Amino acid sequence: MDAVIEVRGLVNRFGAQVVHDGLDLEVRRGEVFGIVGGSGSGKSVLLRTMLGLQRPAAGSVRIEGQEVTRRPASALLAVKRRYGVMFQRGALFSSLTVLQNVELPIAEHYAIGEETLRELALLRIRMVGLPGDAAEKFPAQLSGGMTKRTALARALALDPALLFLDEPTSGLDPISSAAFDRLVLYLQEALALTVVMITHDLDTIFRVCNRVGVIVDGRMISGTLEEIVRSDHPWIREYFHGERSRAARGQAVHDG
């Protein structure tokens, strides 16, 4: 299975604080790759670096073979069309309706008529399971779950091959979280997506992820869930062998 994302020797620092110290990461085509780590481990910094929003002190990031860390924004447009991003709090434009939020990235990249633009956006809205009347609502009128689904619809607006999800189930109740996880799995299979997911939700990790990368000591330990659970690193053992983890694993077996 070929690599969609390759991170090699990544170093990120802020003054004297070193966040990443030679971090390596590989995401394979067609998988759901979860990224976890303690507070301050640099999960969000890693995401921004992979998206080309932050230039690292050293190392390289390649998305589908294209280096993204040293190129100007204008040279990354073609790469950015290949991925979608769902940010943790949705990052929706409050003055735009759900439909307009989803239309926006399509209109920015393609010169198409208003009717076609509307139909393409409505297709994405239906795809994520939003009700028909949601299109004309504003973000302030949405529940937490609807906000997440709107942000996901916008992330899928350009038919990406690669999808980045930043804490997709944070703030959701367990039932809504499980429903969102099922939606991600359905879309991943139906659209042949490669998914990179930053999460701290153990239920989501065990339900959705094929492989996991854990950021510890400025680097990443990656593997299948079975391999990660067997790791003897103290933080990984504490995280994956606590009472909450045992419950999540049991629930994942039940759901499966």
C-alpha positions as a LaTeX table, in Angstrom:
\begin{tabular}{lrrr}
\hline
Residue & $x$ (\AA) & $y$ (\AA) & $z$ (\AA) \\
\hline
Met1 & 0.00 & 0.00 & 0.00 \\
Asp2 & 1.58 & 3.28 & $-1.12$ \\
Ala3 & 2.10 & 6.27 & 1.17 \\
Val4 & $-0.12$ & 9.33 & 0.73 \\
Ile5 & 1.69 & 11.33 & 3.42 \\
Glu6 & 5.36 & 11.03 & 4.32 \\
Val7 & 6.85 & 13.04 & 7.17 \\
Arg8 & 10.58 & 12.64 & 7.72 \\
Gly9 & 12.80 & 14.11 & 10.46 \\
Leu10 & 10.30 & 16.79 & 11.44 \\
Val11 & 11.53 & 19.39 & 13.93 \\
Asn12 & 9.23 & 22.09 & 15.30 \\
Arg13 & 10.34 & 24.42 & 18.04 \\
Phe14 & 9.08 & 27.60 & 19.67 \\
Gly15 & 11.98 & 29.42 & 21.25 \\
Ala16 & 13.72 & 26.96 & 23.55 \\
Gln17 & 10.75 & 24.57 & 23.52 \\
Val18 & 11.19 & 21.65 & 21.12 \\
Val19 & 7.81 & 20.19 & 20.21 \\
His20 & 8.87 & 17.68 & 17.55 \\
Asp21 & 12.39 & 16.29 & 17.51 \\
Gly22 & 12.90 & 14.15 & 14.40 \\
Leu23 & 9.30 & 12.96 & 14.05 \\
Asp24 & 8.55 & 10.46 & 11.27 \\
Leu25 & 5.08 & 9.59 & 9.98 \\
Glu26 & 3.65 & 7.60 & 7.09 \\
Val27 & $-0.04$ & 7.46 & 6.14 \\
Arg28 & $-1.02$ & 4.77 & 3.66 \\
Arg29 & $-3.62$ & 5.13 & 0.95 \\
Gly30 & $-7.11$ & 4.06 & 1.96 \\
Glu31 & $-6.55$ & 3.85 & 5.71 \\
Val32 & $-7.91$ & 5.75 & 8.69 \\
Phe33 & $-4.85$ & 6.92 & 10.63 \\
Gly34 & $-5.40$ & 8.27 & 14.14 \\
Ile35 & $-2.99$ & 10.66 & 15.84 \\
Val36 & $-2.97$ & 10.83 & 19.63 \\
Gly37 & $-0.73$ & 12.33 & 22.28 \\
Gly38 & $-0.78$ & 14.13 & 25.59 \\
Ser39 & $-1.44$ & 17.84 & 26.08 \\
Gly40 & 1.41 & 19.85 & 24.62 \\
Ser41 & 2.69 & 16.95 & 22.51 \\
Gly42 & 2.16 & 18.94 & 19.32 \\
Lys43 & $-0.81$ & 17.26 & 17.63 \\
Ser44 & $-2.20$ & 20.54 & 16.29 \\
Val45 & 1.29 & 21.76 & 15.36 \\
Leu46 & 1.78 & 18.57 & 13.35 \\
Leu47 & $-1.53$ & 19.09 & 11.58 \\
Arg48 & $-0.67$ & 22.69 & 10.68 \\
Thr49 & 2.72 & 21.56 & 9.38 \\
Met50 & 1.18 & 18.84 & 7.21 \\
Leu51 & $-1.27$ & 21.39 & 5.81 \\
Gly52 & 1.56 & 23.74 & 4.89 \\
Leu53 & 0.36 & 26.36 & 7.39 \\
Gln54 & 3.51 & 26.18 & 9.49 \\
Arg55 & 7.11 & 25.93 & 8.33 \\
Pro56 & 9.16 & 23.51 & 10.45 \\
Ala57 & 12.71 & 24.13 & 11.64 \\
Ala58 & 13.81 & 20.95 & 9.85 \\
Gly59 & 12.43 & 17.92 & 8.08 \\
Ser60 & 10.08 & 17.36 & 5.17 \\
Val61 & 6.39 & 16.70 & 4.53 \\
Arg62 & 5.22 & 15.13 & 1.28 \\
Ile63 & 1.59 & 14.78 & 0.27 \\
Glu64 & 1.16 & 12.45 & $-2.70$ \\
Gly65 & 4.84 & 13.00 & $-3.45$ \\
Gln66 & 4.67 & 16.81 & $-3.32$ \\
Glu67 & 6.84 & 18.60 & $-0.76$ \\
Val68 & 4.69 & 21.14 & 1.11 \\
Thr69 & 6.91 & 22.69 & 3.77 \\
Arg70 & 9.14 & 24.92 & 1.66 \\
Arg71 & 6.88 & 25.90 & $-1.24$ \\
Pro72 & 4.96 & 29.18 & $-1.53$ \\
Ala73 & 1.19 & 29.07 & $-1.07$ \\
Ser74 & 0.59 & 29.68 & $-4.78$ \\
Ala75 & 2.51 & 26.52 & $-5.63$ \\
Leu76 & 0.39 & 24.43 & $-3.25$ \\
Leu77 & $-3.02$ & 25.10 & $-4.76$ \\
Ala78 & $-3.09$ & 21.85 & $-6.71$ \\
Val79 & $-2.08$ & 19.89 & $-3.60$ \\
Lys80 & $-4.70$ & 21.64 & $-1.46$ \\
Arg81 & $-7.45$ & 20.69 & $-3.88$ \\
Arg82 & $-6.61$ & 17.07 & $-3.12$ \\
Tyr83 & $-7.41$ & 17.30 & 0.58 \\
Gly84 & $-10.22$ & 18.53 & 2.81 \\
Val85 & $-9.95$ & 19.71 & 6.41 \\
Met86 & $-12.52$ & 19.62 & 9.19 \\
Phe87 & $-11.37$ & 21.84 & 12.04 \\
Gln88 & $-12.18$ & 21.09 & 15.67 \\
Arg89 & $-14.78$ & 23.81 & 16.22 \\
Gly90 & $-16.09$ & 23.73 & 12.66 \\
Ala91 & $-14.60$ & 27.11 & 11.64 \\
Leu92 & $-17.84$ & 27.93 & 9.85 \\
Phe93 & $-18.55$ & 31.48 & 8.70 \\
Ser94 & $-21.27$ & 32.70 & 11.05 \\
Ser95 & $-22.72$ & 35.16 & 8.53 \\
Leu96 & $-23.21$ & 32.44 & 5.88 \\
Thr97 & $-25.85$ & 29.73 & 5.75 \\
Val98 & $-24.94$ & 26.05 & 5.76 \\
Leu99 & $-25.40$ & 26.00 & 1.98 \\
Gln100 & $-23.19$ & 29.06 & 1.48 \\
Asn101 & $-20.48$ & 27.63 & 3.76 \\
Val102 & $-20.33$ & 24.49 & 1.62 \\
Glu103 & $-20.55$ & 26.43 & $-1.66$ \\
Leu104 & $-17.62$ & 28.68 & $-0.76$ \\
Pro105 & $-14.65$ & 26.37 & $-1.49$ \\
Ile106 & $-16.28$ & 25.15 & $-4.71$ \\
Ala107 & $-16.80$ & 28.71 & $-5.92$ \\
Glu108 & $-13.21$ & 29.63 & $-5.01$ \\
His109 & $-11.75$ & 26.87 & $-7.17$ \\
Tyr110 & $-14.18$ & 26.45 & $-10.05$ \\
Ala111 & $-15.99$ & 28.87 & $-12.33$ \\
Ile112 & $-19.46$ & 27.33 & $-12.51$ \\
Gly113 & $-23.02$ & 28.62 & $-12.66$ \\
Glu114 & $-25.09$ & 29.32 & $-9.55$ \\
Glu115 & $-27.48$ & 26.42 & $-10.12$ \\
Thr116 & $-24.67$ & 23.89 & $-10.56$ \\
Leu117 & $-22.89$ & 25.33 & $-7.52$ \\
Arg118 & $-26.04$ & 24.94 & $-5.44$ \\
Glu119 & $-26.64$ & 21.36 & $-6.57$ \\
Leu120 & $-23.04$ & 20.33 & $-5.83$ \\
Ala121 & $-23.24$ & 21.85 & $-2.34$ \\
Leu122 & $-26.63$ & 20.25 & $-1.64$ \\
Leu123 & $-25.20$ & 16.88 & $-2.66$ \\
Arg124 & $-22.47$ & 17.23 & 0.01 \\
Ile125 & $-25.04$ & 18.32 & 2.58 \\
Arg126 & $-27.19$ & 15.26 & 1.90 \\
Met127 & $-24.08$ & 13.07 & 1.87 \\
Val128 & $-23.30$ & 13.83 & 5.52 \\
Gly129 & $-26.85$ & 13.13 & 6.66 \\
Leu130 & $-28.08$ & 16.66 & 7.33 \\
Pro131 & $-31.86$ & 17.21 & 7.07 \\
Gly132 & $-33.20$ & 19.04 & 4.04 \\
Asp133 & $-34.04$ & 22.22 & 5.92 \\
Ala134 & $-30.51$ & 22.58 & 7.28 \\
Ala135 & $-29.18$ & 24.22 & 4.11 \\
Glu136 & $-30.76$ & 27.60 & 4.85 \\
Lys137 & $-29.86$ & 27.69 & 8.54 \\
Phe138 & $-27.02$ & 29.73 & 10.00 \\
Pro139 & $-24.32$ & 28.18 & 12.22 \\
Ala140 & $-25.85$ & 29.72 & 15.37 \\
Gln141 & $-29.02$ & 27.72 & 14.69 \\
Leu142 & $-27.24$ & 24.36 & 14.52 \\
Ser143 & $-26.75$ & 21.74 & 17.20 \\
Gly144 & $-23.22$ & 20.52 & 17.91 \\
Gly145 & $-23.73$ & 17.44 & 15.78 \\
Met146 & $-25.13$ & 19.46 & 12.87 \\
Thr147 & $-22.19$ & 21.86 & 13.09 \\
Lys148 & $-19.78$ & 18.92 & 12.82 \\
Arg149 & $-21.64$ & 17.52 & 9.81 \\
Thr150 & $-21.70$ & 20.91 & 8.09 \\
Ala151 & $-17.95$ & 21.25 & 8.59 \\
Leu152 & $-17.52$ & 17.74 & 7.18 \\
Ala153 & $-19.67$ & 18.60 & 4.15 \\
Arg154 & $-17.49$ & 21.64 & 3.49 \\
Ala155 & $-14.33$ & 19.52 & 3.87 \\
Leu156 & $-15.71$ & 17.20 & 1.19 \\
Ala157 & $-16.73$ & 20.04 & $-1.13$ \\
Leu158 & $-13.89$ & 19.53 & $-3.64$ \\
Asp159 & $-14.09$ & 15.71 & $-3.73$ \\
Pro160 & $-10.78$ & 15.25 & $-1.89$ \\
Ala161 & $-8.85$ & 12.02 & $-1.85$ \\
Leu162 & $-7.44$ & 12.88 & 1.58 \\
Leu163 & $-9.43$ & 14.06 & 4.59 \\
Phe164 & $-8.00$ & 15.64 & 7.76 \\
Leu165 & $-10.23$ & 15.58 & 10.86 \\
Asp166 & $-9.24$ & 17.59 & 13.94 \\
Glu167 & $-10.97$ & 16.22 & 17.07 \\
Pro168 & $-14.12$ & 15.39 & 15.08 \\
Thr169 & $-16.18$ & 14.10 & 18.02 \\
Ser170 & $-15.12$ & 16.59 & 20.70 \\
Gly171 & $-18.11$ & 18.11 & 22.46 \\
Leu172 & $-20.54$ & 15.45 & 21.25 \\
Asp173 & $-22.49$ & 13.11 & 23.50 \\
Pro174 & $-21.68$ & 9.37 & 23.21 \\
Ile175 & $-24.63$ & 8.62 & 20.90 \\
Ser176 & $-23.80$ & 11.48 & 18.54 \\
Ser177 & $-20.10$ & 10.53 & 18.63 \\
Ala178 & $-20.88$ & 6.94 & 17.64 \\
Ala179 & $-23.14$ & 8.16 & 14.81 \\
Phe180 & $-20.40$ & 10.47 & 13.53 \\
Asp181 & $-17.86$ & 7.63 & 13.66 \\
Arg182 & $-20.18$ & 5.46 & 11.58 \\
Leu183 & $-20.59$ & 8.32 & 9.10 \\
Val184 & $-16.82$ & 8.69 & 8.74 \\
Leu185 & $-16.42$ & 4.95 & 8.11 \\
Tyr186 & $-19.24$ & 4.98 & 5.55 \\
Leu187 & $-17.80$ & 7.97 & 3.66 \\
Gln188 & $-14.27$ & 6.61 & 3.84 \\
Glu189 & $-15.38$ & 3.43 & 2.11 \\
Ala190 & $-17.89$ & 4.99 & $-0.29$ \\
Leu191 & $-15.53$ & 7.75 & $-1.46$ \\
Ala192 & $-12.27$ & 5.76 & $-1.21$ \\
Leu193 & $-10.86$ & 8.33 & 1.21 \\
Thr194 & $-7.63$ & 8.32 & 3.13 \\
Val195 & $-8.38$ & 9.81 & 6.55 \\
Val196 & $-6.02$ & 11.40 & 9.07 \\
Met197 & $-7.74$ & 11.98 & 12.38 \\
Ile198 & $-6.44$ & 13.81 & 15.44 \\
Thr199 & $-8.44$ & 12.62 & 18.42 \\
His200 & $-8.29$ & 11.90 & 22.11 \\
Asp201 & $-11.54$ & 9.89 & 22.01 \\
Leu202 & $-10.71$ & 6.27 & 22.78 \\
Asp203 & $-14.10$ & 5.07 & 21.54 \\
Thr204 & $-13.39$ & 6.68 & 18.17 \\
Ile205 & $-9.87$ & 5.25 & 18.03 \\
Phe206 & $-11.07$ & 1.70 & 18.55 \\
Arg207 & $-14.14$ & 2.06 & 16.30 \\
Val208 & $-12.58$ & 3.82 & 13.33 \\
Cys209 & $-8.79$ & 3.71 & 13.08 \\
Asn210 & $-6.78$ & 1.12 & 11.14 \\
Arg211 & $-3.48$ & 2.40 & 12.51 \\
Val212 & $-2.46$ & 4.88 & 15.19 \\
Gly213 & 0.47 & 7.23 & 15.65 \\
Val214 & 1.27 & 8.30 & 19.20 \\
Ile215 & 3.36 & 11.43 & 19.75 \\
Val216 & 5.68 & 10.86 & 22.71 \\
Asp217 & 9.00 & 12.51 & 23.57 \\
Gly218 & 8.83 & 14.64 & 20.41 \\
Arg219 & 8.61 & 11.65 & 18.10 \\
Met220 & 5.96 & 9.25 & 16.88 \\
Ile221 & 5.37 & 5.57 & 17.57 \\
Ser222 & 3.08 & 4.12 & 14.88 \\
Gly223 & 1.39 & 0.80 & 14.34 \\
Thr224 & $-1.86$ & $-1.11$ & 14.33 \\
Leu225 & $-3.97$ & $-0.87$ & 17.45 \\
Glu226 & $-2.75$ & $-4.30$ & 18.49 \\
Glu227 & 0.88 & $-3.20$ & 18.10 \\
Ile228 & 0.33 & 0.08 & 19.94 \\
Val229 & $-1.46$ & $-1.61$ & 22.82 \\
Arg230 & 1.54 & $-3.92$ & 23.24 \\
Ser231 & 4.00 & $-0.99$ & 23.47 \\
Asp232 & 5.90 & $-0.70$ & 26.74 \\
His233 & 6.21 & 3.11 & 26.61 \\
Pro234 & 4.86 & 4.44 & 29.95 \\
Trp235 & 2.53 & 7.07 & 28.47 \\
Ile236 & 1.11 & 4.64 & 25.91 \\
Arg237 & 0.55 & 2.00 & 28.58 \\
Glu238 & $-1.22$ & 4.49 & 30.83 \\
Tyr239 & $-3.38$ & 5.76 & 27.97 \\
Phe240 & $-4.29$ & 2.44 & 26.36 \\
His241 & $-4.49$ & 0.21 & 29.43 \\
Gly242 & $-6.58$ & 2.31 & 31.80 \\
Glu243 & $-10.18$ & 1.60 & 32.76 \\
Arg244 & $-11.49$ & 3.98 & 30.08 \\
Ser245 & $-9.49$ & 2.17 & 27.40 \\
Arg246 & $-10.77$ & $-1.25$ & 28.46 \\
Ala247 & $-14.32$ & 0.05 & 28.21 \\
Ala248 & $-13.67$ & 1.53 & 24.77 \\
Arg249 & $-12.19$ & $-1.72$ & 23.50 \\
Gly250 & $-15.17$ & $-3.65$ & 24.82 \\
Gln251 & $-17.59$ & $-1.24$ & 23.15 \\
Ala252 & $-15.72$ & $-1.50$ & 19.83 \\
Val253 & $-16.02$ & $-5.30$ & 19.95 \\
His254 & $-19.74$ & $-4.93$ & 20.72 \\
Asp255 & $-20.28$ & $-2.46$ & 17.84 \\
Gly256 & $-18.36$ & $-4.70$ & 15.45 \\
\hline
\end{tabular}
